[in-house]
Amino acid sequence: MTIRVGSLPAAPIAVLLVGCACARVNVETSKRRGYEKKLDRTIVAFIGMERFGDSYQQMLHERTIAEFAKRGVAVAFATFDRLSLDETPSFDAQAKEFRASTALIVYRTEGTIDSLSGQIVNAEFDAQLFDLALQKRVWRAAIRYGSGGGL
């Protein structure tokens, strides 16, 4: 596992996305110079994860809560349903309701899922942390995941 991190949440995010000890993960990050605020209340959105299945998404949510709780950070998840017939609150409204100070957006940019097992073979994610008061991106990571080798 190769992880190059600054002082923001790259390591917990890598741990969250992997979920398997035998995986290969490479994380490259960039942090806004001079940004030293401690994370307090973060709203999280995972985008493009639908194909990964409900059990993976549930595990991702549970581990996100646990990893950020270890660091004293309160977390809420933004809810989106692209096929919903009813209007859902906007991301901004959800962040405001939670009183979030930061927003973590994780996009799946690429990935392969084994058609027989449904397991993730490899995936790439773009993770971005925004300071909502500054209205600026303060951290970004490119995360590459591979499920590892065979026996």
N, C-alpha and C positions, 0 to 999 in steps of 0.2 A: 504494500500500500504506500503510495507516494502522496504526501500532503504537504503543500507549502501554504502557510497561512499567515495572516496578520493577526490582529487582536480581536477581530470580529468573528461571527459564528461559523466559520468554515468547517472546522472539525465536527461540530455537532451535526451539521447538514450532511456532510459526507457519511457519517455514521448512520444517519437516518435513511438516506437514500440506498445504502448498500443492503443492510439487513442480513448479511451472510459473511461469516468469518473468512471464507475461502475466496472472496471476491478481490478483484484488482480495481483500485480506485486511484485516479489522478485528479488532484484539485489544484487549480491555479487561481490566485486571487489578486485583487487590486483594491486598495483602501484609499479613500479620500485623505489626502495629506492634512494633518492637523485635527482630524476628527477623532475625538477621544471620549465621546459620551458613552456611558454605560447603557446597555439595553435595559428597558424597563417593562414596557407593554408593547408587544409585537403582534400585529395581525399577519397571518400567514395565508398565502394562496398558492396552491399547487395547481398548475395549469398544464393540460395535455396528459394527464395521468389516467384517463378513462380506460385505456386498453390494458393497463396493468392489473385490473381486477380489484374487486371490493376488499379482499383479504389483505392485499398489499397496501391499498389506500388506508385501511383501518390501522395496520401496523405502522404506517408512516405517521399517522395522526398521533397514535399512542406514544411512539418514540419521540416525536417532536415535543410533545408536552413534557415527557420525562427529561429529555436532554436540556431543554430550556429551564425547567424547574430547578435542575441541579445548579443552574447559574443565577437563580433568583429572578428569572424573567417570566412574566405572565404572558400566556399565548392564547389567542383565539384564532379560529379558522374562518376565512371568508367563504361563504357558500355561493356557488354558481350552479345553475342547471341550465345548460344551453338549450334544452328542449322544453323547458318549463312553459306552461301556458299562462301562468300567473307571473306578474312582475315581481322580481326579487329586489331587495334593496341594493343599491349600487355599492361598489367596493368602498367608496368614500364614506357613504352613510354607515356601513358596517364598521369601518375604522373609527369613525366619530363616536358611534354608540359604545364601542369597547374602550374608548379614550386611549387609543393606540398612539405611541410616540414614534414607532417605526413600523414599516411594512416590509415583509420578506416575501418576494415573489419568486417562485421557482417554476421555470418552464422546462418541459421535456422538449428538447430540440430534435433528438433522433433516438432511435431505439429499435431493437429487435426482440420479439417475444417468440419463444419456441411454440410452434403450433400444436404440438402434442401435449406438452406438460403445462403450458401457460406461463412458464418461468421466464424471467427477464434474462436474455442472453447478454445484451449490452445496451447501454443507454448513455445519452449525453444530456446534461442539464445546464441551464443558464440560471444562476441564482443571483438576485439583486436585492439589496437592502436599501430602503429609502428612509430618510429622516423626514417625517411628515411636517414638522415645524419649519425646517429649512426648505422643504420641497425639492430636495436634491438626493440623487443616488450617492450613498456614502461607502458602499462596498459592492463588489461584484465577484462572482466566481464562475469558472467553467469547470464542470465536474464530469469526468468520464468514468463510466463504470463497466466492468466486464465481469461475468459470473465466475471466472476462474477456470482452472483446468479440470480434466477428468482424472480418473484413477489410473 
